[in-house]
Amino acid sequence: MWMLVPVAFAGKLLSAFRKPLRSLWSSLVPWVLWLRATLWLPGGQSARPPQPGRGEPQESGGDGGRGPDQPTTPTSVNYHFTRRCNYKCGFCFHTAKTSFVLPLGEAKRGLRLLQEAGMEKINFSGGEPFIHDRGEYLGQLVRFCKEELRLPSVSIVSNGSLIRERWFRTYGEYLDILAISCDSFDEQVNVLIGRGQGKKNHVENLRKLRTWCRHYRVAFKINSVINRFNVDEDMREQIKALNPVRWKVFQCLLIEGENSGEDALREAQQFIVSDEEFEGFLDRHKEVSCLVPESNQKMKDSYLILDEYMRFLNCRNGRKDPSKSILDVGVEEAIKFSGFDEKMFLKRGGKYVWSKADLKLDW
């Protein structure tokens, strides 16, 4: 109301001197109207754009500029549907604490909920995802996500030891990317790490899988965890020869309750390398164009991880604290407790050309 005082006062003043000041009033009207339009608008709205202040949404630390009431979109989700594995990697940060696997129908229901919430990419992992039902369960999920949910990208991370060519013949057309974990091209180092399996040679199997991916038109990717046993290795020639679309290079990470602490099934402290050692490995391989590095800082909170019960796992406190299952409370509610850092997800290159239809590979 106080802003109306100048107008009211001007009206009374002009009423008292209407006749002698008629000409003055005529000249004042445009000025008063301009003043009104500049300083206030009908309904009490300022003509100036609102400035950030108390009570107004601010850009938060890890939401990519999203307001506090706007839900996180699960653009890319990593579904660890099983914890079982046939390898015993000493640094594993998702260990076989349970043998539970959701019924296929429930898993599909959860994947549909994620797709309806905005998921564009699903990555199936474990454990070892091919261990359950000899890969048939996994294959049906892959086909469902590509054929029915029509997701732009469906990928798998596997150690590769249980994959058979018949799986590619049945399900290869529905898979965009197959990532194989390979931490060394020295078989003795693989055995030390825990990737040995009797007479099978991990590196030879990796090359066979590369051939199958090319034949069945699946983009091939390699994941390597840099640790105490491989930090001084030079992998440049082998990686260039295999020519993956991406070579993800992770720094070995400690997660309480998984590979560190009293309740852990692994003790990974002996595998840890310093930031300087990790940077040294990256510097040695900087000429490899497909290299995508991920330090502990980049990796820890920048993944949306879904466990075998379809609960988001929050790693912000150095351990995996589960949300409620999306099957019980829905995606929007469960993802609030994911601890997901979307800014870091984008900064580390989490969103890239991930559909084989767009990669335009020379098969």
Summary of the structure (lengths in Angstrom):
residues: 363
radius of gyration: 29.2
end to end distance: 73.5
largest distance: 111.5
contacts: 1061
relative contact order: 0.12
helix: 39%
strand: 15%
